Amino acid sequence: MDIIAPLAKTTMRPEIDSSVGGFAAIAQFPIRFKKPKIVVSTDGVGTKVLLAKQLKKFDTVGIDLVAMSVNDILTSGAEPILFLDYFATSKIELSSGKKIIEGIVDGCRQAGCALVGGETAEMPQVYKKGDFDLAGFCVGAVEADEIITGEHVKPGDVVIGIPSYGVHSNGFSLVRHILKSKKISLKSKPKGWKKTLGAELLTPTRIYVREILDLMNFVKPKAMAHITGGGLEGNLPRVLPHGVHAEIDRQSWKLPAIFEFLQTKGKVSDKEMFTTFNMGIGYVVVVDQAHQGGVMEVIPDALPIGKIIQGDRGVEPSVLWKR
């Protein structure tokens, strides 16, 4: 689409030598890096695209696409540098396609990375009319001696959660099952809500890049986790060393209404909810207890949700729920 190049130019960084229009993009590391390491990630939006199609609202899934990759590389302490997208569909429809690309550009601006290219593919024999899918690829950089690995996490460290903006981009197979089985309209507005159910579900994934990069100017986290599919139980242990556990207090944050709605309507167990969704915590930072106040000063809506506790020597890390 001819609209991509001018939109992409609005995301450019000085490190980008060439981007949209050629066969490949060329970039250099930011000059402030002395011994940079490349950090890369790829992800998609999943079945959330089906809700976008159903509601004919395409301006947010592009933000989701960027968020899923940039938030992942951020957990290593990396700064996102460039992003590429893969947009596959039955036949390109200019109106919806433009909205999707605009969302990707918006996400790149929020993350401070450059959209340097990608691929738009028409495959009518693979996708039905109106169907589409998205994939994204992010490249970032981190100073070799500043990589965050989680290896220094120890008992007594504080687990700080940063709220999500809702369901984000995981668990939509379960969401769609609940809506279909209970015949719930996406246009309905539950009592007390300001948005329709559809608008709430399409709220884009929060991009944590700028606030975490700001935080690292003052505090170096010992570990960070992006809470996606699998919830806290499936993601936080990935960045913890053997021999410790994260004890999490489920009462330390207010559960967003969307999760209460889904659980009640779908009669979903606590276990399935907490291992499918982020449940209101989209990103986690583990720091020394002395740095707890510093985190919440830089990120005002961050809140302590637990602590690191001792486990048996060599045992695999896990999330334990405080009783």
N, C-alpha and C positions, 0 to 999 in steps of 0.2 A: 504494500500500500504506500502511495506517495506521501501520505501524512506522517509516516514514521520518522523519517530523517529530521524534519524540522522540530518535531516534538522531542526527539532524542537529544538534539543540540542543546535543549534547555537544561539537560542534566550533566553536561560535560564538566570534566575536571581537567586541570592543567597537565596531568600525567598522560592523558589520552592523545596519542599521535594521529590515529586514524580510527574511524568507527563505521557507522552505518553507511552502506553504499558499496563497499568493496566486498571481497570474499572473506576477509578476516579482519579483526581489530588488532591494533598495535598499541601497547601501553608500556609505561615504565613505572617502577615503584616510586612513591613519593620520595623526594630527595632527603627528607628528614630521617628516613630509615637508614641505619648503618649496616645491619645484618638482617635484612628482611627474610621472613619465611612466607611462602604462599599458603593461604588457607582457602579451601574451596568447598562448595556445597551445591547440591541440586535438590529440587523438590517440586511439587505441584500443588494444586488447590484441592484435588480430590473431587468427591461428588457434590461439593458446594456449587460447582458450575451448573449442576442440574437445577438448583434452586434459582440461580441467576437467569437461566433460560426460562424457567417456569414463570418468573415474575417480570421477565423482559427488562431486567435491571442489570446492566453490565459494567457500571462504572466503579465497582468496588473489588471485584475478584482479581484485578490486576495488582491492586495494593496487597492483597493476600499473597499473591504469587511472589512478590519481592520480599515480603515479610518472612515467609517461611525459610528462605535461604539466608537472608542477611542476619536474622536473629540467631540462626544456627552457627554461623562463623563467628559471630560476636562472642559466643561462649568461650572461645579460645583466646579472647582478648584482641581479636583482629578487627581492623577497620575495613569495611567493604569498599572496594575500589571500582569494580565494574560489574555489570550485570548483562546477561543475555536471556532472551525469552524464546520459547518455541510455542507457536500458536497454530494448532491444527484444527481444521474444520471441514465440513462437507463442501461449502462454497462460501467465500468471503462475502459477508454482508457489510457494506461500508459503515452503516450507522452503528451497529453493535460492535464491529471490529474497531472502530475509532474509539468507542467508549472503553473497550478493554485495554487498548494501547495507552490511552490517556491515564487509566488507572495504574498501569505499569510505570509510566513516567512519574506520576504522583508518588508512588512508592519509592522510586529511586531518589526523588528529591528529598523525601523524608529521611531516607537512609544515607544521603550524601554520596551516593555512588552513581556512576555514569552508565546509562543504557547505551551500550556500544554496538548492538546489533542483535541478530537472532534469525529466526526462520518463521515464515508464514506459509503453511502448506494447505492446499486444497486437495482433499481425498474423498470424493463422493462415494467411492466404493467401500470406504472404511466407516465413514460417519454418515448418519442419517441427516436429512435436511434440518438445519438449525443446530445440530450438535457441534460441540467443540471441546477441546481440551487444551490445557496450558501446562507448560513446564518451565522452570527457571533455573538459571545457573549463575552463581555468584563467585567472584574471585576477590579475596581480600589479602591483607598483609599484616603481619605482626613482627615486632622486633624479636629476634631469636631468644634473647634472654628475658623476655617479658611474656612468654606464652603461659597462659593459665591452664594448668593441667589437673588441679585438684589434689595433687600428691601431698601438699602441705596441710590439708584439712586435718583437724584434730578435735578430740572431745572438748566441749566448751565453746566452740565456735558457734556463731549465730546464723540461722537460716532466715534470710529476709526475702519476702515475696513481693513482687510487683504485679499489681492487678492486670487482668486481661480486659479486653473490651467485649467479652462475651465468649461465644463458642469458638471464635477464630476459625481455623480451617480443618479441624479434625472432628471425627465422630458424626459426620453427616449421613452416613449409612444408617446409623441408629436414629438420628433425627428424622430422616425421611420415613423410616419404618414406623415410628411413633405417629407421625402426621398422617400417613396413609391408613394405618390400622385403626386409628381413632377418628378418621375423617375430619381432621382439623384444617381449616382454611388458613392459608398464609396471609390472607387479607384481614383476618380477625384481629381484634385488639383486646387482649386480656384486661380485666378490670384493674385500673390503676396504672396501666402502661401508657407512655406517651407515644410509642411507636406501634405499628402493626407487628404481628409475629414475623412476617416475612422480612420487614425492614430490620428488625432486631437480629434475625439470623444472618442477614447479609452484612451486618456491621463488620468492617474489615479488621483483620488481625493488627494488633498494636505493634508498631515498629519501635524497638527499644534502643536503637543504635545511638542516637544523639545523647540520650540521658546516661547510657552506660559509658560511652566514651568520655563524657564530662566527668562521671564518677571516677574513672580511672586516672584522672588528673590529680585526684586527692587521695583515693583509697585503691589499693590493688586487691581485688577480690581473690580469695583462695580457690574458688570454684564458681561456675555459673552454669545454669541449665535453662534451656528453652522448653517450656512445658507444652508438649504437643500430644499426639496420639499416645495413649498409655498413661496419661496424667502424671501426677507427681511420683507415683510408685514406679512408673516405667521410665522416667527420664532423670530424676534427680540422682538415683544410684549410679548412673553412668559416669558421673564426674566425681565420685567419692572413692577414696582408697579402701582397700580391704581392711577389715578390723574396726570399722565404725558404722554407725547407722545415723539416719536423720530422724529425730523424733519430732513429729509435726502435730501441732495443736489445731484441730479442725475448727475449734471455736474462736480462733484468733482473727478470722476475717469473715465478713458477711457474704453469704452465698448469693450471687446475682440471681435475680428473679427468673431469668431464662432457664437456669438449671433446675430450680424448684418446679417450674412449669413442666419441663420435659420429664422430670422424675415422677411427678404426680400423675400426669396424663398417661405416661407409658408404664407406670407401675414398675419402675426400674430400681433395682437394688442399689444400696449405697456402694457396694463393691464395684458393680458395673459402671456406675456413674463416675467414680473416682479413678477407674482404670481406663476410661474412654475419653473423658473430657478434662479440660484444664481446671474446671470448677471455680474459676474466678482468679486463679493465679497463673499468669502467663509466662513469668520469668522469675528465676530464683538466683539470688546471690548469697554466697557463703563467705562470711568475713570473721575476723577476730572480734571478740566481744567489744574490745576497745574502739572499734570502728563502726559500731552499730549506729551511733548518732550521726556520724559523717555521711553514711549512706542515705539516711532519711532527710538530711539537710539538703542534699543534692537532688534526691528524688522524693518529693513531698508525699506522694501517695504510697510509698513503700512501707511495709510493716513487718515486724518480726513474726514469723509463723512457727518457729521451732528452734531446735539446737542440735548440735552433733553430740552423740553419746558413744561411749565405748562399747565395742562388741567383742566377741571372742577373737583371739588372734588368728588372722588369716581368713576370717569369715567374709563372705561377699557382702557388700553394703546393701542396705535396703531402707525403705521408709517404714517407720513404726509410728502408729497413731497414738498420741497421748491419751490416756484414759482419765 
